[in-house]
């Protein structure tokens, strides 16, 4: 999974991102590889709700679980042959020139 970071300075809606040539080209490439499984943008952290269970009670707090300058702005779930392919795909993502993209593998079943 690619976790795409942002600082919120260029927050765009899904419809705005869908018409950006760089992002459209990236999607075409990833889909041509047959690697993309699902992807989505996340709403800003100030719209998050964090739930913790303590002593059997669900405690809700508004906002993200951590206060940071960068936050996960979106995710892409890919199926790659190996880490090298995941790195190659992540390095061409339009956000990679401005923000870090974390690659996180799923546990194999």
Order of alpha helices (4+ residues) and beta strands (2+ residues): beta-alpha-alpha-beta-beta-beta-beta-alpha-beta
